[in-house]
Amino acid sequence: MLRRVLRFASQAAKAVHADLTLVDVIPASGSDLPIELDLEERLQSAKKEAASRGIEELQSAAISHARVSIAIGPIRDMLTEASRRMRADCW
């Protein structure tokens, strides 16, 4: 299902000469303990790598070449920040 949605979005963006960007947000755990910070950073890095691989596979299957942005943090805040940074038209 997601593959079909991405394929449709890619085709629609191409038809109107628009840029398509995929934004994936990984929720942060919020741990502030010094001992856990290094572990949290490694975990977040692994999550970003896994997300990137998954998105690459999805884009390949959907024949999409959208830009990708992967962020870690509160979902609403990260999506808001990404849309501002990209000056996006969100719907």
BELRAPE-V361170 format. One record per residue. RES is the residue in one small letter. SS is DSSP state (H for helix, E for strand, C for the rest). NEAR is the number of other C-alpha atoms within 12 Angstrom. Layout:
[[RES SS NEAR] [RES SS NEAR]]
//
This chain:
[[m C 10] [l H 15] [r H 20] [r H 17] [v H 18] [l H 26] [r H 23] [f H 19] [a H 26] [s H 27] [q H 21] [a H 17] [a H 19] [k H 17] [a H 12] [v C 11] [h C 11] [a C 16] [d C 22] [l C 29] [t E 28] [l E 30] [v E 29] [d E 27] [v E 26] [i E 28] [p C 22] [a C 22] [s C 18] [g C 16] [s C 16] [d C 13] [l C 11] [p H 11] [i H 10] [e H 15] [l H 16] [d H 14] [l H 16] [e H 21] [e H 20] [r H 13] [l H 19] [q H 26] [s H 19] [a H 16] [k H 22] [k H 26] [e H 18] [a H 17] [a H 24] [s H 24] [r H 16] [g H 19] [i H 29] [e H 22] [e H 18] [l H 24] [q H 28] [s H 18] [a H 18] [a H 22] [i C 21] [s C 29] [h C 24] [a C 26] [r E 19] [v E 25] [s E 25] [i E 29] [a E 29] [i E 29] [g C 22] [p C 17] [i H 19] [r H 17] [d H 17] [m H 22] [l H 27] [t H 20] [e H 21] [a H 26] [s H 21] [r H 13] [r H 14] [m H 19] [r C 13] [a C 18] [d C 15] [c C 14] [w C 4]]
//
